[in-house]
Amino acid sequence: MSETQMEKRPFSLSQPITYQIKVPGHLDANALDWVEQMTLVVKFDEEGFPFTLITGLLDQAALQGILRQLYALGLPLISVNCVT
């Protein structure tokens, strides 16, 4: 793949992209110091259960770090989406 083709690709390991991560429950940004560059929004599903949307501009390394932190907290992932 040529260098110009690589530049036109929408994704790369080092290029920041906006991701939205959905986890169950109500997360408090004050208790999570590693989410300072992220936006947390708590919503409720159709059955009334809370879930948290974590949104931010991340490269692949930062995304992996956040996913590891969520795993360490015992939080299952509902979804991880690229929202560019």
Summary of the structure (lengths in Angstrom):
residues: 84
radius of gyration: 14.8
end to end distance: 23.6
largest distance: 50.5
contacts: 195
relative contact order: 0.29
helix: 30%
strand: 32%
